[in-house]
Amino acid sequence: MLKVGDAAPDFTLQTHEGKTLTLSSLRGKKVLLWFYPKANTPGCTAEGRGFREQHADFVANNIMVVGVSFDNVEDNASFGKKFEFPFPLVCDTERVAGMAYGACDNPKARSANRISYLIDEQGKIARVYAQVSPREHPGQVLADVVG
């Protein structure tokens, strides 16, 4: 698992909208990299809806939310559309980001561990959320940033 102060590993992955996203393209913004186990499951839905409902607060604090799962584009597209998520869902089907960020320890893992990282504007890990409650996590991140 990465620690506060570590450089956030870059990645290039496809989003649920079929676009390519690289972490390095987001420099200058804070990024909440939110790993979730599986699209359209109760905990992931609750957590995603929390990020959606507080999205304006994340934007106001210069934080881009990026969801990451091992789901394919079709499953994440369905999830994103169904719940009208205003942020990208990244499809880490090869577990590249999952392995780099400690969201799994096996490249054949079925799902990502529920873990998040707040990455600062320079691409360094600012906070690690290794234990999260799906319903409380979005508010917890904002409370940590806003104070």
N, CA, C and O of each residue as an XYZ file, in Angstrom:
588
protein
N       0.839     -1.180      0.000
C       0.000      0.000      0.000
C       0.883      1.242      0.000
O       1.921      1.284      0.660
N       0.459      2.235     -0.739
C       1.197      3.488     -0.810
C       1.011      4.279      0.484
O       0.051      4.068      1.226
N       1.946      5.192      0.739
C       1.902      6.008      1.944
C       1.823      7.488      1.562
O       2.145      7.872      0.438
N       1.390      8.302      2.517
C       1.356      9.750      2.330
C       2.744     10.221      1.925
O       3.736      9.841      2.547
N       2.819     11.037      0.895
C       4.081     11.554      0.392
C       4.636     10.794     -0.796
O       5.475     11.319     -1.529
N       4.176      9.552     -1.002
C       4.624      8.774     -2.157
C       4.100      9.397     -3.449
O       3.044     10.031     -3.462
N       4.841      9.211     -4.520
C       4.355      9.617     -5.841
C       3.233      8.665     -6.249
O       3.364      7.448     -6.123
N       2.144      9.223     -6.732
C       1.018      8.402     -7.192
C       1.390      7.766     -8.527
O       1.713      8.482     -9.475
N       1.351      6.436     -8.623
C       1.700      5.788     -9.890
C       0.766      6.221    -11.025
O      -0.455      6.245    -10.868
N       1.353      6.555    -12.140
C       0.554      6.945    -13.304
C      -0.077      5.699    -13.915
O       0.415      4.585    -13.737
N      -1.146      5.902    -14.618
C      -1.796      4.823    -15.359
C      -2.503      5.419    -16.564
O      -2.810      6.611    -16.593
N      -2.751      4.598    -17.532
C      -3.544      4.954    -18.707
C      -4.579      3.860    -18.859
O      -4.248      2.720    -19.183
N      -5.844      4.212    -18.621
C      -6.920      3.231    -18.653
C      -8.145      3.819    -19.347
O      -8.260      5.032    -19.517
N      -9.041      2.944    -19.737
C     -10.263      3.362    -20.412
C     -11.354      3.644    -19.378
O     -11.467      2.948    -18.369
N     -12.153      4.675    -19.649
C     -13.267      5.006    -18.770
C     -14.537      4.319    -19.249
O     -14.573      3.702    -20.314
N     -15.566      4.440    -18.443
C     -16.862      3.850    -18.787
C     -17.486      4.510    -20.018
O     -18.425      3.976    -20.609
N     -16.963      5.661    -20.391
C     -17.452      6.361    -21.587
C     -16.603      6.047    -22.806
O     -16.799      6.641    -23.867
N     -15.654      5.114    -22.667
C     -14.810      4.724    -23.785
C     -13.664      5.674    -24.065
O     -13.009      5.562    -25.101
N     -13.408      6.612    -23.156
C     -12.302      7.557    -23.306
C     -11.078      7.027    -22.573
O     -11.188      6.192    -21.675
N      -9.914      7.523    -22.968
C      -8.678      7.154    -22.290
C      -8.381      8.201    -21.228
O      -8.477      9.401    -21.484
N      -8.021      7.743    -20.037
C      -7.692      8.642    -18.936
C      -6.324      8.267    -18.396
O      -6.059      7.103    -18.094
N      -5.456      9.265    -18.279
C      -4.169      9.068    -17.609
C      -4.181      9.914    -16.348
O      -4.687     11.036    -16.350
N      -3.630      9.381    -15.284
C      -3.579     10.140    -14.046
C      -2.757     11.410    -14.232
O      -3.115     12.459    -13.697
N      -1.669     11.330    -14.977
C      -0.804     12.505    -15.163
C      -1.536     13.651    -15.861
O      -1.147     14.808    -15.702
N      -2.583     13.358    -16.628
C      -3.337     14.432    -17.299
C      -4.159     15.252    -16.311
O      -4.706     16.292    -16.677
N      -4.250     14.800    -15.078
C      -5.050     15.493    -14.068
C      -4.202     16.343    -13.132
O      -4.723     16.892    -12.160
N      -2.893     16.464    -13.408
C      -2.024     17.296    -12.561
C      -2.618     18.707    -12.477
O      -3.184     19.218    -13.443
N      -2.476     19.312    -11.316
C      -3.046     20.638    -11.090
C      -4.379     20.561    -10.364
O      -4.888     21.577     -9.890
N      -4.952     19.360    -10.271
C      -6.176     19.127     -9.511
C      -5.879     18.067     -8.461
O      -4.988     17.234     -8.625
N      -6.641     18.120     -7.385
C      -6.616     17.000     -6.458
C      -7.460     15.902     -7.103
O      -8.428     16.185     -7.808
N      -7.088     14.670     -6.857
C      -7.823     13.524     -7.395
C      -8.144     12.580     -6.247
O      -7.261     12.196     -5.481
N      -9.417     12.209     -6.135
C      -9.777     11.147     -5.223
C      -9.901      9.892     -6.068
O     -10.846      9.744     -6.844
N      -8.946      8.993     -5.914
C      -8.934      7.725     -6.631
C      -9.654      6.717     -5.741
O      -9.120      6.270     -4.727
N     -10.869      6.371     -6.137
C     -11.793      5.570     -5.345
C     -11.899      4.168     -5.951
O     -12.532      3.993     -6.992
N     -11.292      3.183     -5.316
C     -11.387      1.795     -5.769
C     -12.641      1.176     -5.157
O     -12.878      1.287     -3.954
N     -13.437      0.526     -5.996
C     -14.646     -0.138     -5.504
C     -14.702     -1.555     -6.071
O     -14.236     -1.801     -7.184
N     -15.273     -2.486     -5.303
C     -15.232     -3.894     -5.699
C     -16.005     -4.264     -6.963
O     -15.470     -4.979     -7.809
N     -17.249     -3.800     -7.118
C     -18.057     -4.290     -8.233
C     -19.198     -3.326     -8.544
O     -19.926     -2.900     -7.648
N     -19.342     -2.993     -9.806
C     -20.431     -2.127    -10.252
C     -21.785     -2.737     -9.903
O     -21.972     -3.952     -9.961
N     -22.716     -1.869     -9.543
C     -24.112     -2.248     -9.293
C     -24.311     -3.168     -8.091
O     -25.293     -3.908     -8.030
N     -23.388     -3.124     -7.141
C     -23.582     -3.859     -5.893
C     -23.983     -2.845     -4.816
O     -23.694     -1.657     -4.961
N     -24.636     -3.286     -3.751
C     -25.187     -2.326     -2.774
C     -24.179     -1.342     -2.179
O     -24.436     -0.138     -2.159
N     -23.041     -1.833     -1.697
C     -22.064     -0.934     -1.085
C     -21.466      0.042     -2.082
O     -21.306      1.225     -1.782
N     -21.138     -0.448     -3.259
C     -20.544      0.413     -4.287
C     -21.554      1.443     -4.781
O     -21.197      2.583     -5.079
N     -22.806      1.035     -4.865
C     -23.856      1.962     -5.269
C     -24.025      3.055     -4.225
O     -24.109      4.232     -4.573
N     -24.076      2.684     -2.960
C     -24.218      3.679     -1.884
C     -23.053      4.658     -1.899
O     -23.250      5.867     -1.768
N     -21.856      4.144     -2.056
C     -20.674      5.004     -2.064
C     -20.688      5.920     -3.284
O     -20.438      7.120     -3.162
N     -20.978      5.366     -4.452
C     -21.038      6.166     -5.669
C     -22.107      7.240     -5.611
O     -21.891      8.363     -6.067
N     -23.257      6.900     -5.054
C     -24.326      7.895     -4.924
C     -23.911      9.012     -3.970
O     -24.269     10.171     -4.176
N     -23.165      8.671     -2.939
C     -22.655      9.704     -2.029
C     -21.717     10.663     -2.743
O     -21.794     11.877     -2.553
N     -20.830     10.113     -3.564
C     -19.941     10.988     -4.350
C     -20.746     11.837     -5.324
O     -20.440     13.012     -5.525
N     -21.767     11.252     -5.927
C     -22.613     12.011     -6.858
C     -23.341     13.136     -6.132
O     -23.353     14.272     -6.606
N     -23.945     12.832     -4.994
C     -24.724     13.823     -4.251
C     -23.865     14.967     -3.726
O     -24.363     16.077     -3.539
N     -22.588     14.712     -3.486
C     -21.696     15.753     -2.979
C     -20.717     16.235     -4.048
O     -19.718     16.886     -3.741
N     -21.012     15.911     -5.296
C     -20.092     16.219     -6.392
C     -19.770     17.710     -6.472
O     -18.615     18.076     -6.692
N     -20.763     18.568     -6.298
C     -20.522     20.016     -6.362
C     -19.504     20.450     -5.308
O     -18.695     21.341     -5.564
N     -19.535     19.836     -4.136
C     -18.576     20.168     -3.081
C     -17.166     19.704     -3.447
O     -16.183     20.378     -3.138
N     -17.077     18.548     -4.109
C     -15.764     18.086     -4.567
C     -15.211     19.045     -5.623
O     -14.038     19.412     -5.570
N     -16.042     19.450     -6.574
C     -15.614     20.376     -7.620
C     -15.200     21.710     -6.998
O     -14.183     22.285     -7.385
N     -15.978     22.199     -6.042
C     -15.665     23.478     -5.389
C     -14.321     23.433     -4.663
O     -13.688     24.470     -4.465
N     -13.887     22.241     -4.267
C     -12.608     22.074     -3.585
C     -11.514     21.547     -4.505
O     -10.494     21.032     -4.047
N     -11.746     21.686     -5.833
C     -10.769     21.301     -6.857
C     -10.374     19.830     -6.761
O      -9.211     19.476     -6.957
N     -11.364     18.966     -6.452
C     -11.118     17.530     -6.352
C     -11.888     16.822     -7.456
O     -13.103     16.972     -7.577
N     -11.175     16.058     -8.251
C     -11.819     15.232     -9.262
C     -11.952     13.820     -8.712
O     -10.964     13.206     -8.308
N     -13.168     13.314     -8.698
C     -13.426     11.943     -8.255
C     -13.239     11.015     -9.458
O     -13.776     11.264    -10.538
N     -12.480      9.955     -9.259
C     -12.269      8.941    -10.289
C     -12.506      7.580     -9.636
O     -11.760      7.167     -8.748
N     -13.553      6.893    -10.088
C     -13.837      5.549     -9.601
C     -13.019      4.534    -10.377
O     -12.819      4.690    -11.581
N     -12.543      3.496     -9.703
C     -11.757      2.446    -10.355
C     -12.278      1.088     -9.904
O     -12.403      0.824     -8.708
N     -12.580      0.229    -10.875
C     -12.933     -1.157    -10.567
C     -12.334     -2.055    -11.643
O     -11.769     -1.583    -12.629
N     -12.469     -3.333    -11.434
C     -11.972     -4.298    -12.411
C     -13.054     -4.672    -13.424
O     -12.868     -5.576    -14.239
N     -14.181     -3.970    -13.364
C     -15.286     -4.220    -14.290
C     -14.926     -3.788    -15.704
O     -14.058     -2.938    -15.904
N     -15.601     -4.383    -16.683
C     -15.380     -3.993    -18.077
C     -16.157     -2.715    -18.400
O     -16.945     -2.235    -17.585
N     -15.930     -2.183    -19.572
C     -16.553     -0.916    -19.975
C     -18.075     -1.025    -19.937
O     -18.745     -0.110    -19.459
N     -18.626     -2.123    -20.429
C     -20.078     -2.267    -20.483
C     -20.701     -2.244    -19.082
O     -21.710     -1.573    -18.863
N     -20.106     -2.968    -18.144
C     -20.651     -2.996    -16.783
C     -20.538     -1.634    -16.103
O     -21.474     -1.188    -15.440
N     -19.391     -0.976    -16.268
C     -19.229      0.350    -15.669
C     -20.100      1.390    -16.370
O     -20.598      2.310    -15.721
N     -20.292      1.261    -17.683
C     -21.160      2.190    -18.411
C     -22.597      2.071    -17.902
O     -23.275      3.079    -17.703
N     -23.052      0.848    -17.695
C     -24.396      0.626    -17.169
C     -24.534      1.239    -15.772
O     -25.532      1.893    -15.471
N     -23.534      1.024    -14.931
C     -23.507      1.556    -13.567
C     -23.527      3.083    -13.590
O     -24.329      3.713    -12.901
N     -22.639      3.668    -14.385
C     -22.555      5.123    -14.458
C     -23.826      5.762    -14.979
O     -24.267      6.790    -14.466
N     -24.411      5.158    -15.990
C     -25.643      5.696    -16.591
C     -26.830      5.550    -15.636
O     -27.603      6.488    -15.442
N     -26.962      4.371    -15.048
C     -28.081      4.096    -14.146
C     -28.141      5.089    -12.990
O     -29.224      5.525    -12.598
N     -26.985      5.444    -12.445
C     -26.950      6.331    -11.282
C     -26.494      7.749    -11.623
O     -26.271      8.567    -10.731
N     -26.356      8.033    -12.915
C     -26.013      9.386    -13.393
C     -24.776      9.943    -12.693
O     -24.785     11.069    -12.196
N     -23.715      9.141    -12.661
C     -22.483      9.599    -12.037
C     -21.816     10.653    -12.912
O     -21.617     10.427    -14.106
N     -21.470     11.802    -12.335
C     -20.843     12.886    -13.096
C     -19.321     12.810    -13.107
O     -18.655     13.812    -13.369
N     -18.772     11.653    -12.831
C     -17.324     11.459    -12.764
C     -16.984     10.171    -13.506
O     -17.842      9.304    -13.673
N     -15.736     10.044    -13.949
C     -15.358      8.834    -14.698
C     -15.223      7.604    -13.814
O     -14.785      7.674    -12.666
N     -15.614      6.477    -14.392
C     -15.380      5.170    -13.804
C     -14.347      4.485    -14.684
O     -14.592      4.231    -15.863
N     -13.202      4.192    -14.108
C     -12.094      3.622    -14.868
C     -12.174      2.098    -14.817
O     -12.459      1.501    -13.779
N     -11.914      1.497    -15.963
C     -12.019      0.040    -16.124
C     -10.623     -0.579    -16.086
O      -9.926     -0.626    -17.099
N     -10.233     -1.045    -14.921
C      -8.906     -1.617    -14.706
C      -8.964     -3.138    -14.861
O      -8.665     -3.879    -13.925
N      -9.350     -3.589    -16.043
C      -9.570     -5.023    -16.271
C      -8.296     -5.853    -16.148
O      -8.367     -7.054    -15.890
N      -7.135     -5.229    -16.327
C      -5.861     -5.953    -16.207
C      -5.224     -5.774    -14.824
O      -4.129     -6.275    -14.573
N      -5.909     -5.063    -13.937
C      -5.464     -4.837    -12.545
C      -4.167     -4.038    -12.451
O      -3.440     -4.161    -11.465
N      -3.871     -3.234    -13.444
C      -2.641     -2.428    -13.448
C      -2.656     -1.427    -12.293
O      -1.726     -1.392    -11.487
N      -3.708     -0.617    -12.213
C      -3.814      0.364    -11.129
C      -4.045     -0.354     -9.802
O      -3.487      0.041     -8.779
N      -4.855     -1.393     -9.813
C      -5.133     -2.135     -8.590
C      -3.873     -2.662     -7.924
O      -3.722     -2.569     -6.706
N      -2.978     -3.211     -8.717
C      -1.710     -3.720     -8.176
C      -0.820     -2.568     -7.710
O      -0.212     -2.648     -6.642
N      -0.740     -1.499     -8.502
C       0.136     -0.368     -8.167
C      -0.302      0.346     -6.891
O       0.527      0.861     -6.141
N      -1.609      0.370     -6.653
C      -2.147      1.102     -5.502
C      -2.500      0.201     -4.316
O      -3.010      0.686     -3.306
N      -2.240     -1.075     -4.426
C      -2.521     -1.978     -3.319
C      -3.998     -2.298     -3.140
O      -4.414     -2.712     -2.058
N      -4.790     -2.112     -4.183
C      -6.208     -2.462     -4.114
C      -6.407     -3.963     -4.344
O      -7.506     -4.488     -4.163
N      -5.347     -4.633     -4.739
C      -5.328     -6.096     -4.823
C      -3.867     -6.523     -4.766
O      -2.967     -5.723     -5.022
N      -3.641     -7.777     -4.431
C      -2.264     -8.263     -4.378
C      -2.041     -9.427     -5.333
O      -1.036    -10.134     -5.256
N      -3.001     -9.608     -6.234
C      -2.924    -10.694     -7.200
C      -3.512    -10.200     -8.522
O      -4.641     -9.712     -8.545
N      -2.768    -10.318     -9.614
C      -3.290     -9.824    -10.894
C      -4.522    -10.586    -11.396
O      -5.105    -10.215    -12.415
N      -4.917    -11.636    -10.695
C      -6.123    -12.378    -11.064
C      -7.254    -12.151    -10.057
O      -8.261    -12.859    -10.079
N      -7.084    -11.170     -9.181
C      -8.108    -10.886     -8.172
C      -9.449    -10.614     -8.842
O      -9.515     -9.968     -9.888
N     -10.501    -11.107     -8.236
C     -11.840    -10.930     -8.808
C     -12.339     -9.500     -8.674
O     -13.037     -8.993     -9.552
N     -11.974     -8.847     -7.563
C     -12.454     -7.485     -7.345
C     -11.419     -6.684     -6.573
O     -10.528     -7.234     -5.926
N     -11.563     -5.385     -6.660
C     -10.664     -4.478     -5.944
C     -11.079     -4.392     -4.479
O     -12.258     -4.526     -4.149
N     -10.114     -4.170     -3.615
C     -10.422     -3.847     -2.228
C     -10.967     -2.430     -2.178
O     -10.607     -1.589     -3.002
N     -11.825     -2.172     -1.223
C     -12.401     -0.837     -1.058
C     -11.342      0.041     -0.380
O     -11.157     -0.010      0.836
N     -10.662      0.834     -1.184
C      -9.578      1.695     -0.711
C      -9.593      2.955     -1.568
O      -9.965      2.908     -2.741
N      -9.194      4.070     -0.989
C      -9.143      5.320     -1.748
C      -7.870      6.080     -1.411
O      -7.280      5.926     -0.342
N      -7.479      6.897     -2.360
C      -6.322      7.775     -2.179
C      -6.703      9.180     -2.604
O      -7.314      9.375     -3.655
N      -6.342     10.154     -1.788
C      -6.443     11.549     -2.190
C      -5.055     11.948     -2.674
O      -4.075     11.884     -1.932
N      -4.997     12.356     -3.928
C      -3.732     12.711     -4.575
C      -3.713     14.225     -4.737
O      -4.689     14.812     -5.204
N      -2.609     14.861     -4.356
C      -2.537     16.323     -4.438
C      -2.250     16.800     -5.856
O      -2.070     15.996     -6.771
N      -2.210     18.099     -6.022
C      -2.045     18.721     -7.340
C      -0.719     18.376     -8.009
O      -0.607     18.457     -9.232
N       0.277     17.995     -7.230
C       1.591     17.630     -7.773
C       1.733     16.127     -8.022
O       2.793     15.670     -8.448
N       0.679     15.361     -7.760
C       0.732     13.927     -8.010
C       1.293     13.110     -6.861
O       1.778     11.997     -7.063
N       1.230     13.659     -5.655
C       1.695     12.937     -4.463
C       0.484     12.476     -3.638
O      -0.563     13.125     -3.633
N       0.646     11.360     -2.954
C      -0.416     10.853     -2.089
C      -0.544     11.797     -0.889
O       0.410     11.994     -0.137
N      -1.741     12.378     -0.723
C      -2.001     13.289      0.389
C      -2.696     12.574      1.551
O      -2.459     12.894      2.716
N      -3.552     11.606      1.226
C      -4.254     10.830      2.250
C      -4.515      9.427      1.725
O      -4.714      9.218      0.528
N      -4.510      8.481      2.637
C      -4.820      7.091      2.312
C      -6.042      6.703      3.135
O      -6.079      6.909      4.348
N      -7.033      6.142      2.468
C      -8.237      5.645      3.130
C      -8.267      4.128      2.952
O      -8.829      3.619      1.982
N      -7.656      3.413      3.896
C      -7.541      1.962      3.786
C      -8.781      1.254      4.320
O      -9.069      0.127      3.917
N      -9.498      1.881      5.197
C     -10.730      1.330      5.773
C     -11.823      2.369      5.566
O     -11.762      3.456      6.140
N     -12.816      2.046      4.756
C     -13.869      3.027      4.510
C     -15.249      2.401      4.705
O     -15.459      1.211      4.470
N     -16.158      3.232      5.135
C     -17.572      2.872      5.181
C     -18.189      3.445      3.915
O     -18.126      4.656      3.706
N     -18.785      2.613      3.063
C     -19.311      3.117      1.793
C     -20.238      4.323      1.939
O     -20.172      5.249      1.131
N     -21.088      4.325      2.942
C     -22.041      5.424      3.099
C     -21.394      6.700      3.642
O     -21.853      7.802      3.341
N     -20.350      6.560      4.425
C     -19.739      7.720      5.083
C     -18.508      8.259      4.365
O     -18.087      9.386      4.626
N     -17.935      7.484      3.479
C     -16.657      7.845      2.870
C     -16.671      9.194      2.122
O     -15.759      9.993      2.335
N     -17.646      9.480      1.272
C     -17.609     10.779      0.568
C     -17.574     11.966      1.524
O     -16.800     12.901      1.315
N     -18.400     11.945      2.569
C     -18.403     13.033      3.538
C     -17.117     13.102      4.333
O     -16.661     14.187      4.692
N     -16.526     11.940      4.611
C     -15.263     11.888      5.358
C     -14.149     12.590      4.564
O     -13.370     13.360      5.124
N     -14.086     12.313      3.259
C     -13.056     12.935      2.424
C     -13.229     14.457      2.437
O     -12.262     15.195      2.626
N     -14.458     14.915      2.237
C     -14.696     16.362      2.238
C     -14.345     16.979      3.585
O     -13.741     18.051      3.632
N     -14.710     16.328      4.668
C     -14.391     16.863      5.999
C     -12.881     16.965      6.171
O     -12.398     17.929      6.765
N     -12.129     15.999      5.668
C     -10.682     16.030      5.780
C     -10.076     17.171      4.975
O      -9.095     17.778      5.402
N     -10.650     17.465      3.816
C     -10.103     18.502      2.935
C     -10.528     19.904      3.399
O      -9.718     20.830      3.440
N     -11.785     20.035      3.739
C     -12.325     21.343      4.100
C     -11.957     21.702      5.534
O     -11.772     22.875      5.860
N     -11.852     20.698      6.377
C     -11.441     20.936      7.757
C     -12.546     21.051      8.662
O     -12.344     21.252      9.859
